Amino acid sequence: MTWNFCMAETRPLFIGPRLRRLRRELGLTQQSLADDLSISPSYVALLERNQRPLTADMLVRLARTYGLDVTELASEDGADYARRISDVLRDPIFADIDLPALEVADLATNFPGVSEALLRLHGAFTREQEALARQQVSGAEGHGGDQIDAARAFLASQRNYFHDLDSRAEALSGEIEAQGGLRGWIGKQGVRVRILPPDVIGDLLRRFDRHNQQLLLADTLDTASRNYQMAVHIAHTALRGEVSRIVRAQDFGDATTEALVRRALAAYGAAALLMPYGEFARAVEARRYDIEALSRQFGASFEQVAHRLTTLQRPRDTRVPFFFIRVDEAGNVSKRLDGAGFPFAAHGGGCPLWTVHSVFRRPGEIVTQWLELPDGQRFFSVARTVVAGGGSHGALRVVRSIALACAAEHAPALIYADDAAGGTTPIGVTCRLCNRAECHARALPPIGRDVLSDEYRRSLAPFEFAES
C-alpha cells in the first residue's frame, strides 16, 4: 500500500457521500465506525455531511482499519458531483438559465455541501412530480391500481432478478430434461397431464385438479404456450418454497399485492425453467439478442423471451439490462418489468412518439428506435406486436405491443442496432413529467408549468407555457 500523498499542501478533503457509501457497504453503523476509528459518532456524522474535512491522519487510519486503498479514498468527489449536477441541470426547468461548465465545476469542487443539497432537492422535486403524475394517472384505477403499482415497484427494486429462485429453477431444469421434458417430469410426480377441448375445460387455459392429480390444459394453446403453462404449474408446486421465502421477507400490507407478487414470481420461475440462466445467457451472447432466433431455440414465444431478457442480472454473469413494457391499442399498460432501473418504470408507455404505440400499424414487424429523454438520457428500443388467444375459429384474439429498451451504450451488443436508423426521437416518460414545450404530440401540460392564453396566434404545439 502506498502512502505517498500530502494533504497539508492541498485544499481540505471532503468525501462525505463516499464515506457514507463505504460505511454502508461495510455494514457499519455510525457508532461502530466511530468505535473502530476512536472518534465520536457525532464527528462521523459531521464528516458524512461534509461539515468537516477528512484529515490526513483520519484517512490513513480509515485505510489501515479496513484494508482500503488510500489513494482511491483520497480522490475527491468533485468530478462525480460535477457529472451528477450537469445531469440535473439538463432538466428543461433550467433551460433558460446560462450555466457555464466552469461554474458547475467550481460548485462541485469548492462547495460539496451545496452540491449535495442541490442534488437532494432536485431528487425530492422529481419524486414529487412523479407522485403527482401517478396520483392523476391512477386516480381512475382505484385501489387496485395502487396494488399493481406496489407489486411492480417490488419487482423493480430487485431489478427483476431473484437469485435463489433462478438458481433453483436452473437446477430443476436439468432434472426435467433428464425425465424427458416438462410432461415427463410432471408425470413422475404422480400428476397426469390432459389436453382438453373448450367444451370440457371451458374458458380456462390451465387448471390443476388436485383431487384427481390431473393438470388440465386447453387444446387451443400452441406449443410454446402449453409448455409455459406446464412450467407455471411446476413453479407453483416445486418452486413454492423459494417463492414463499421471497414473499415472507417483505411486508406488502395487503393480500392482493402479495398475490400479484406470487403470480409474478411464478411466471419468473416458469421462464427460468424454460430458459435456464446459464444456457440462455450463453445463447443470448451467441445470437446477439436475436429474439426470434432465441424463441425457436428454446421453444418459447417472442414475448416470453423478451420477458426473460429483463432478468439476466446474475452477479458476475450479467447481460444487457432491459426495461420491458406491454401495452394494448388503447395505451393501457398490462405488464411492466424493469431490470435496469430506467425512468420508464413508474410511468413508461405514455409518450405517443414511442413506437411501442405505432407498431400496431405494422403487425408482426420488429421496429427499432433511438430515444432521448428530456434530461439527455438515450435509449435503444425494439418493439413488436404479439397476439394472445385464438387457437380456433371465432376465438378471441388480443393484439398487444411489447417493447424492450436498453441504454444506448449497450445497443451495439444487439443485432437490431446494426441496421437501425441513426435519427433519435425525443420522448418523455409521460406528458405530465415532460417539459418539452415544442412537442406537437403533447396531450397534457406538464406539472408546474402555467399555460399561456393568446388570442392572436396559434402554434403547432397544443400548449404554450410561461417561462417559469
C-alpha angles and dihedrals in degrees: 000000000000121000099180103129135104120212094173090073094047135063119278115289115237113184101151099140091044091049090050092049090048092051092050092047088054090049093240132146121220088254094053092046089050091050092050092050096039094239134114124272089236090058090051088052091051091050092050091050091051090242090124129036120236110251123221090247092052091047092053091046091051093049094048095045095053101026095246133156105260094202091056091048092048094056108105129239093232095103092047092047091048091052094047094045090048088054091051093048090057087072106117089235086077095043096112095050121093105230112174116205090236091060091049090051091048091051093049094046103039103030108038092157092055089045091054090047091052092049092049092047093051090046090053090046091051093048090050091051090050092048091051092048092047090050092052094044097045097038091093092044094063126202094329090063090055091053093050089049090050092052092048091047090054093052090047091049088060091045085242091285125118110183102195093045093046094046093048091048090050091053091045092051088063090054090048092052090050089054092055099265139304097315093047093050092048089050091054087058089061095257121128118216114217126186109210136184123242094259088064105033095033117205094336125113096197137008130174111214098204095182094057094028093237130142107210119202130183114249090219091073116105119231096267092048092046091052090047093052091050089049091050089053090052090048091053091051115024094032096041093108095055092045092048093050091054092049095045090054090064135064104219094171098223140045095241095059090046091050091050091051092049090052091049092049091050089053088048091051092048092053090048090053093050094041108029111208102243097042093042094047091052091048090049090057093045093048094040092232093305097166096193092051091047090049091058093043094053100030091240133129125260090252094048091054092046089050092050092051089066091061101058095110102116110151112262090004104065128147132195109319112234140191115215128199134175122196137172127227091271090057096252112151110227098170133021123174124179120196095160111041094251122173088240089072098088101038108000118151098046100105115090091203091069110095091227083087100043101047089086084081089057104044117198093006121120110232122193128200140177111225134196125192123212091261092057099258111144128208140178119228133199115192135178140157120254130193128222126189125013118105096143140040111288094008115141114262120197118201117203136168125233130191135190117203130188134176111278091243090066096047096094088068090063121083088217092066093061093081100018117132113257099227118107123221116216109224139163130219088240135343092250091060098039119092097188099131094187096058109126092195096057115133099182136022116253121260112269098020121112115224115230121225116214120175095186105055142026126201128204090254112085093229137031119204140208115251093251 
